[in-house]
C-alpha cells in the first residue's frame, strides 16, 4: 500500500473513533436505544384487576401489558405504580347519577365527566394490583380518584385540574427528569398522566405496546393527537435498552 494512502486511512479511522466516542449522531451503525438512567422513572398506571378481563371496567386485552411492563421494569432504577382508588358511590360512577348509564357523560363542577361502571372501589379485590405484576423495585404507589366528588385520570392532577396528587413534587425531589408511562388505559389515565408530566416540565414518553386502550368514540386517536401536541413521545418497548 502506498505510504500516503495508508496514512490517510489510519487518520480517517482515528478521526472516526474520536467522533464516535464523542457520541456524535450519524456515525452509529445501529439505531440508538434509550437507556433509562438515574433521572428516569417508569410509571405503571392502573394495572389493576378492575381494568383487565374479569374486572368491573375491563380494557380489551388489558392483561397483555403485564409481561411487557415486568420486562421493562428490570431496566429502571425508579418505578412508580398508580392505583385508581374510588370511594363507594364515587361521582365518576353512572350509578351515582339518577337515569344515567355507563359511558354516558354528565356535567360535574369541573366540567364534562364520562360516567363509568362502578370500579376500583377502595380496598376491594377489584382494586388490587394485577397478581402477576412483578415490580420489586417499585418505590411508591400513588392512589388517585379518592375524593368522592372528583375523578382523577392523571397520576399528577385530579380532574378539577387543580388538586395535585403529590407525584410531581415527589419525582422532582428525587431528581427525576423524564418519565416513561405504561399501563391502562392508553386514551385515559395513561394519556392524561403523560400530558400532565409535560406540563410539569418532565420529558414524557408513552411506551405504546405496554398500554391498551378503551377507545370510546374515537378517544384513542384523539388522545394520541393531543399527546403529540403536548410533546409526549410515542415509543415501543423495543426502543428501550433492556437490563
Ligand atoms: Zn376510575
Boltz pocket constraint, residues with backbone or C-beta under 6 A from the ligand:
constraints:
  - pocket:
      binder: B
      contacts: [[A, 84], [A, 85], [A, 86], [A, 92], [A, 119], [A, 120], [A, 145], [A, 152]]
      max_distance: 6.0
